[in-house]
Amino acid sequence: MPDPADWSCPTPIGTRGEVVMGHGGGGRLTAELVAEVFQPALANDTLDRMADAAVVMAGGARLAMTTDAFVVRPLFFPGGDIGTLAVHGTINDLACAGATPLYLTAAFVIEEGMSMRDLARIAASMGAAARAAGVTVVAGDTKVVDRGRGDGVYITTAGVGLVRPDANVGPERAQVGDAVIVSGPIGQHGVAVMSVREGIEFGTPVVSDTAAVHQLVAALFDAGIDTHVLRDPTRGGVAGTLNEIADASGIGIVVDEPSVPVPDAVRSACALLGLDPYQVANEGRVIAFVSGADADRAVQVLRSTTGGAGATIIGRVVGDHAGMVVGRTAIGGTRIIDMPLGELLPRIC
């Protein structure tokens, strides 16, 4: 008979006995899941940095590696589909490690009964997105699951890129005096997906921002911008990303809320749905922490690069309230911009 000790969980799981949807939302519950289950089991120096892409040495070169799974519902939405999302999301994780994306792999878990026409459309858009970004899909796999068990198709990707010699970025490198820059309007992806899923029409159509950001990142480095942190604010949105950086670096962040570029249609949609636009996912934006001395020039560089026309300084890094993100409102008040707890909009990325 097996030893009862073999039945015990090797890692603590807090007060939750089962996984809930919020564990996939990129907020506090996701952090809890990773910290209490996966990190203790898989811990190593590279993984423990908790970056979106790992940087490893191979043959004298610095390589960035990442992997991601995409489960968006519906599969098609204004501005893109699950195929473009899979390519862009993987490229963006590599770019935010300071890497030039090179190669991708893709695995498809397909539900029995899915339309061949839709599957072909997704594969075609995925290929087009990869070619447009200058990366190559070099390997893949397919599996089919029973009808009713797959939401059409799930896609898992992995990516490899070559880290630039002038890149040294990471969430722990944020420094007091840094400017916080976002490359464009926020909240569009999550609202675009929700509008189709729920059949909600807004006065102005909201289109997903899904796009590759590696050219924006390259432009910063090519211009010699002193760049400390790069992140793409996907699950958990801007709020989740800034809180993760504040926690990792032990610094405080002040956000100038009137400067945050929230489109009117997104703001209205979030008010209608009871959402905070800061917590809504983006799929084609990058947040950059750069030296305060380089801030204005960094904005100019981004605005002159495709995809960065809406680049804006939204805040700064301070020595106060370590590990916290504080917003300064239009009337001069302050509030805490907290990490989202769990899943705001399920199945959006």
Buried (B, 14 or more C-beta within 10 A) or exposed (E): EEEEEEEEEEEEEEEEEEEEEBBBBBBBBBBBBBBBBEBEEEEEEEEEBBBBBBBEEEEEEBBBBBBBBBBBBEBBBBBBBBBBBBBBBBBBBBBBBBBBBBBBBBBBBBBEEBEEEBBEBBBEBBBEBBEEBEBEBEEBEEEBBEEEEBBBBBBBBBBBBBBBEEBEBBBBBBBEBBBBBBBBBBBBBBBBBBBBBEEEEBEEEBBBBBBBBBBBBBBBBEBEBBBBBBBBBBBBBBBBBBBBBBBBBEBBBBBBBEBBBBBEBBEBBBEEBEBBBBBBBBBBBBBBBBBBEBBEBBBEBBBEBEBBEBBBBBBBBBEEBEBBBBBBEEEEEEEEBBBBBBBBBBBBB
